[in-house]
Amino acid sequence: MAVAKKQQIKKNKKKSPKNAEKKKITKSVEKSKPIKKEPVVKKKVTSNKKPPVIKNKSQANNIKISPSKVKDGFLPEQYVVYPSHGVGKVIEIEKREIAGQMLEMYVIEFEKEKMTQRVPVAKINENGVRKVSTKNQLKEIFEILTGKAKIRRTMWSRRAQEYEAKINSGDIKLLTEVVRDLFRSDSQPEQSYSERQLYEASRERLAREVAVIEKTDEQKAIVKMETILNNSNERSDDLMSEEAN
């Protein structure tokens, strides 16, 4: 009988409400736990297009750039001014490999000198290359030509260096001052050989830019400039004679 009672007590413990409540609590806790989702990994879409293969080294060393790819710069067939050479025309824009680096370069042709210059696009400002002057700026140039010549009373060798520096500065106003200061009319004393050379060099360089602005030829530009210079000299001579009287 004692053994039967013990077995009955064990069964009652198993069926006790406390154990049933514990089971319910554990089930509810399991349900309340958040379900961790695995991160979705996006697959990279690879294109079947292959990069262009350059067969020859010459292709890599000399690649033409289309005008649309060049920002804030010059375009092919555009006239520019290079300080030490004057007016030139941009033939094309190309890429060249120099010292292991690919550089974009302007190819500038100077027809008068029969030469071609290549200038890196990144060094245009450093080299002083600029656009050709506008028509409004040309009016200022003609006003400078009508002004009175300013000749410093110093040794010719020093003045010659100053004139050359102005000619090669790339500044059209400084160039015009040289033309004005070195010009001599028929009524004035003749120039020395070195003065004449500097005058002609400055006159031709200025005339090329004037010709491009006015869409004419260099000779016509020279005639126009010297007409302005002669007229201004005649006026100054008249004023001097009036003051003397």
Secondary structure as UniProt FT lines:
FT   HELIX           2..14
FT   HELIX           17..32
FT   HELIX           57..61
FT   STRAND          63..64
FT   HELIX           67..69
FT   TURN            76..77
FT   STRAND          79..82
FT   TURN            83..85
FT   STRAND          86..98
FT   TURN            99..100
FT   STRAND          101..110
FT   TURN            111..114
FT   STRAND          115..120
FT   HELIX           121..123
FT   HELIX           124..127
FT   STRAND          130..131
FT   HELIX           135..146
FT   HELIX           156..167
FT   TURN            168..169
FT   HELIX           172..182
FT   TURN            186..187
FT   HELIX           193..214
FT   HELIX           218..244
//
